[in-house]
Amino acid sequence: MNGFAPSDLYGNYKRPQGIKKENRKSGVNSQNTKNLYLLIGSTCPWCHRTFLMYRLKNLSKIINIIFLNPRYQDGEWIFKEHFFGMKTLSEVYSKSKLNIISRPTLPILISFKNQKIEPISNESSEIVKILNKIGDDQNTKRTKIIDDSEQLLDLIHNSINDGVYKCGFARNQSAYEKASKNLFSSLDKVDDILKNNGGPWLLGQELSLADIYLFPTLVRWELIYSILFKCTQKDISEYKNIIRWRLKFFNLKEVRDTCFEEEWMQDYYTALFPLNPNQIVPLKNSLEKIIKHN
């Protein structure tokens, strides 16, 4: 359990920190991106937010994107085809000379040139901002996604995106109840924001980073988090404004193609064996049916 879900002394889940600032490449030249590679996994929600930005900004001809597969036995990420002679994500981290305490994680944005890897970031919140800026600099006609107040982004990132994991990976009843109360209190706040600003998006009429942050968690809710992670304090269908927002976001061009529900189900229910020791994958309606029915 400690390998993928470390906790503090009180049993609260603690997500590992990303690359330290001194290990990062300083700045990204948004006009010269041919050497940039975004490495992601199709099941990871943190990767999903970067993939959403990549697709909404139409960056397929600007940035190279590589999908890796999880190896369940040891939590390693494997390249589908060798990446400049490398087979695993650990090799990328090693060649980048990144000293990290936890296992190598996705997503990661790197620059690869002259057989040298320069790590830019493995923190999804930073990567989406970098991709957003590259998209704006390359072509102003691309989808406009505005920035948010750090307060709203922190609420979604720490209390909702991470909040479901704090519920699922809690080591005791007290840690679980604390995480659950914080998660649903935060969902209450988001639902009120959508109600009070008139929508359709979290900042009103314009799509923002907050919408990108929120979607990967909410689109997985019925398939994964409400069952496997015990996010059961309220039914998500009670959040009428969030449900309407989710449907509208799901119907955006490019978004449906970022959702890999069969892979999500297989990965979560078989890889997280401490939460599901028999590795039984529950039968559910299709993602599209769930989204549109609610």
C-alpha positions as MATLAB code, in Angstrom:
seq = 'MNGFAPSDLYGNYKRPQGIKKENRKSGVNSQNTKNLYLLIGSTCPWCHRTFLMYRLKNLSKIINIIFLNPRYQDGEWIFKEHFFGMKTLSEVYSKSKLNIISRPTLPILISFKNQKIEPISNESSEIVKILNKIGDDQNTKRTKIIDDSEQLLDLIHNSINDGVYKCGFARNQSAYEKASKNLFSSLDKVDDILKNNGGPWLLGQELSLADIYLFPTLVRWELIYSILFKCTQKDISEYKNIIRWRLKFFNLKEVRDTCFEEEWMQDYYTALFPLNPNQIVPLKNSLEKIIKHN';
ca = [
       0.000    0.000    0.000;
       2.832    2.417    0.799;
       4.129    2.073   -2.757;
       1.226    3.933   -4.348;
      -0.687    5.365   -1.379;
       1.651    6.712    1.317;
       0.099    8.127    4.474;
       1.046   10.285    7.438;
       1.233    9.077   11.047;
      -2.537    9.520   11.441;
      -3.544    7.420    8.434;
      -4.279   10.331    6.088;
      -3.269    9.843    2.448;
      -0.379   12.077    1.374;
       0.311   12.481   -2.336;
       4.046   12.437   -3.193;
       5.609   15.738   -4.254;
       6.637   16.380   -7.860;
      10.006   17.403   -9.270;
      11.834   19.945   -7.135;
      12.291   23.348   -8.746;
      16.063   23.041   -8.913;
      15.636   19.948  -11.138;
      13.410   21.665  -13.695;
      14.340   23.213  -16.984;
      13.993   26.990  -16.733;
      11.156   28.103  -18.993;
       9.693   26.685  -22.223;
      10.069   28.284  -25.627;
       6.489   28.160  -26.894;
       7.664   28.926  -30.438;
      10.031   25.943  -30.562;
       8.232   22.870  -29.322;
       9.397   20.102  -31.666;
      11.568   18.597  -28.932;
       8.815   18.547  -26.305;
       7.271   15.240  -25.248;
       4.264   14.785  -22.994;
       4.280   11.334  -21.397;
       0.928   10.180  -19.989;
      -1.184    7.158  -19.071;
      -4.747    6.729  -20.299;
      -6.187    5.832  -16.876;
      -4.574    8.457  -14.619;
      -6.842   11.459  -13.815;
      -3.819   13.745  -13.417;
      -2.725   12.754  -16.919;
      -6.309   13.239  -18.096;
      -6.279   16.958  -17.280;
      -3.117   17.430  -19.380;
      -4.624   15.371  -22.232;
      -7.764   17.517  -22.104;
      -5.686   20.653  -22.511;
      -3.676   19.011  -25.299;
      -6.850   18.126  -27.231;
      -8.831   21.317  -26.538;
      -5.848   23.395  -27.662;
      -5.331   21.169  -30.722;
      -1.638   20.626  -30.012;
      -1.245   17.345  -31.913;
       0.991   18.940  -34.552;
       2.999   20.924  -32.024;
       3.834   18.619  -29.099;
       4.678   14.913  -29.177;
       2.442   12.829  -26.914;
       3.379    9.321  -25.745;
       1.059    6.886  -23.915;
       2.548    4.395  -21.473;
       0.940    1.270  -20.003;
       0.912    0.390  -16.298;
       2.678   -2.760  -15.123;
       0.600   -3.858  -12.164;
       3.174   -6.118  -10.495;
       5.494   -3.285   -9.480;
       3.643   -0.069  -10.343;
       6.000    0.686  -13.237;
       4.967    2.554  -16.396;
       6.027    0.840  -19.647;
       6.443    2.329  -23.120;
       4.350    0.615  -25.790;
       7.348    0.990  -28.093;
      10.890    1.811  -27.049;
      11.341    5.537  -26.468;
      14.845    6.410  -27.720;
      16.018    3.036  -26.446;
      14.216    3.292  -23.109;
      11.599    0.752  -21.994;
      10.306    2.193  -18.720;
       9.470    5.508  -17.097;
      12.123    4.793  -14.460;
      14.740    4.975  -17.206;
      13.452    8.417  -18.212;
      13.738    9.645  -14.635;
      17.184    8.075  -14.272;
      18.460    9.577  -17.525;
      17.010   12.928  -16.437;
      19.068   12.595  -13.221;
      15.980   13.202  -11.119;
      16.369   12.234   -7.491;
      12.922   11.414   -6.114;
      11.841    9.559   -2.985;
       8.692    7.941   -4.437;
       8.318    5.919   -7.622;
       8.400    7.732  -11.012;
       4.997    9.139  -11.904;
       3.021   10.442  -14.871;
       2.353   12.887  -16.404;
       5.756   14.317  -17.162;
       6.714   16.945  -19.740;
      10.274   16.691  -21.030;
      12.513   18.113  -23.699;
      14.573   15.535  -25.579;
      17.392   16.809  -27.772;
      20.786   15.429  -28.742;
      20.166   12.316  -26.635;
      19.736   14.495  -23.543;
      16.551   14.684  -21.468;
      15.623   17.938  -19.759;
      12.739   17.521  -17.272;
      10.269   20.397  -17.351;
       7.559   19.266  -14.937;
       5.806   16.182  -13.613;
       3.167   18.271  -11.841;
      -0.062   18.235  -13.869;
      -1.199   21.642  -12.608;
       1.952   23.202  -14.054;
       1.810   21.235  -17.272;
      -1.738   22.365  -18.128;
      -0.664   26.005  -17.740;
       2.354   25.424  -19.985;
       0.199   23.748  -22.651;
      -2.407   26.495  -22.420;
       0.233   29.159  -23.029;
       1.775   27.228  -25.935;
      -1.657   26.883  -27.539;
      -2.359   30.601  -27.203;
       1.066   31.617  -28.531;
       0.917   29.282  -31.522;
      -2.599   30.132  -32.707;
      -4.983   32.616  -31.120;
      -7.954   30.915  -32.817;
      -7.643   27.858  -30.582;
     -10.076   27.284  -27.710;
      -9.678   30.055  -25.162;
      -9.168   28.769  -21.622;
      -8.730   31.451  -18.997;
      -6.855   31.245  -15.699;
      -8.569   31.188  -12.306;
      -7.940   32.405   -8.814;
      -5.493   30.107   -7.036;
      -8.061   29.748   -4.268;
     -10.568   27.996   -6.557;
      -7.883   25.845   -8.194;
      -6.554   24.817   -4.778;
     -10.068   23.893   -3.633;
     -10.587   21.604   -6.616;
      -7.049   20.212   -6.690;
      -6.606   19.484   -2.985;
     -10.136   18.819   -1.786;
     -11.816   17.161   -4.800;
      -9.174   15.758   -7.187;
      -7.055   14.605   -4.270;
     -10.083   14.360   -1.974;
     -11.414   11.166   -3.531;
      -8.014    9.535   -3.019;
      -7.943   10.693    0.594;
     -11.213    8.797    1.041;
     -10.138    5.691   -0.847;
      -6.683    5.420    0.681;
      -7.550    6.411    4.251;
      -5.959    3.937    6.690;
      -8.570    4.211    9.429;
     -12.164    5.322   10.096;
     -11.197    8.716   11.469;
      -9.052    9.596    8.443;
     -11.819    8.426    6.095;
     -14.573   10.460    7.781;
     -12.406   13.573    7.830;
     -11.630   13.165    4.114;
     -15.256   12.472    3.189;
     -16.605   15.533    4.994;
     -14.023   17.761    3.321;
     -14.707   16.261   -0.120;
     -18.477   16.747   -0.014;
     -18.205   20.164    1.582;
     -16.037   21.174   -1.370;
     -18.540   19.737   -3.856;
     -21.238   21.810   -2.112;
     -19.134   24.926   -2.713;
     -18.570   24.117   -6.379;
     -22.265   23.437   -6.930;
     -23.083   26.801   -5.331;
     -20.524   28.557   -7.538;
     -22.205   27.166  -10.653;
     -25.625   28.129   -9.326;
     -24.676   31.688   -8.381;
     -22.632   32.658  -11.453;
     -25.272   31.423  -13.890;
     -22.879   29.016  -15.625;
     -22.386   27.235  -17.838;
     -18.778   27.135  -16.582;
     -17.194   27.666  -13.189;
     -16.271   31.260  -14.035;
     -19.487   31.934  -15.906;
     -19.398   32.239  -19.688;
     -15.735   31.368  -20.255;
     -14.049   27.986  -19.991;
     -11.273   28.041  -17.397;
      -8.529   25.941  -15.838;
     -10.922   25.115  -13.005;
     -13.203   23.300  -15.463;
     -10.194   21.323  -16.756;
      -9.225   20.420  -13.185;
     -12.698   19.281  -12.143;
     -13.765   17.105  -15.079;
     -11.396   14.086  -14.709;
     -12.663   13.451  -11.184;
     -16.359   14.004  -11.892;
     -16.396   11.911  -15.075;
     -15.005    8.913  -13.149;
     -17.390    9.312  -10.221;
     -20.024    6.615  -10.770;
     -17.609    4.187  -12.432;
     -14.849    4.376   -9.834;
     -14.933    6.739   -6.886;
     -18.414    6.180   -5.501;
     -17.817    2.414   -5.382;
     -14.133    1.631   -5.002;
     -13.140    4.759   -3.028;
     -16.274    4.832   -0.827;
     -17.276    8.375   -1.843;
     -20.826    7.720   -0.692;
     -21.792   10.525    1.685;
     -24.100   11.973   -0.976;
     -25.171   10.747   -4.374;
     -23.541   12.831   -7.110;
     -26.946   13.206   -8.808;
     -27.985   15.477   -5.918;
     -25.620   18.130   -7.286;
     -27.871   19.363  -10.056;
     -25.631   22.207  -11.189;
     -22.531   19.999  -11.284;
     -24.415   17.353  -13.266;
     -25.519   19.915  -15.864;
     -21.971   21.292  -16.040;
     -20.523   17.792  -16.493;
     -22.836   16.975  -19.396;
     -21.998   20.236  -21.164;
     -18.260   19.664  -20.721;
     -18.553   16.045  -21.873;
     -20.263   17.251  -25.057;
     -17.436   19.620  -25.960;
     -15.667   18.629  -29.155;
     -12.608   16.432  -28.409;
     -13.579   15.647  -24.789;
     -15.327   12.297  -25.374;
     -12.167   10.991  -27.045;
     -10.136   11.611  -23.894;
     -12.265    9.173  -21.872;
     -11.190    5.510  -21.814;
     -13.803    3.969  -19.559;
     -12.950    0.311  -20.202;
      -9.294    0.933  -19.391;
     -10.287    2.931  -16.309;
     -12.401    0.080  -14.989;
      -9.755   -2.550  -15.658;
      -6.935   -0.486  -14.191;
      -8.606    0.750  -11.004;
     -10.327   -2.496  -10.054;
      -7.401   -4.802  -10.776;
      -4.342   -2.642  -10.034;
      -5.476   -1.271   -6.670;
      -5.608   -4.736   -5.151;
      -5.611   -3.597   -1.478;
      -8.968   -1.913   -2.181;
     -10.337   -4.810   -4.252;
      -8.443   -8.001   -3.369;
     -10.621  -10.284   -5.524;
     -10.074   -7.964   -8.523;
     -13.737   -8.207   -9.535;
     -14.681   -5.516  -12.056;
     -18.303   -4.429  -11.422;
     -20.856   -4.284  -14.220;
     -21.909   -0.726  -15.020;
     -23.764    1.230  -17.677;
     -21.626    2.876  -20.333;
     -20.060    6.199  -19.436;
     -22.136    8.029  -22.030;
     -25.342    6.528  -20.654;
     -24.400    7.508  -17.093;
     -23.540   11.091  -18.056;
     -26.637   11.658  -20.170;
     -29.027    9.838  -17.834;
     -28.075   12.039  -14.886;
];
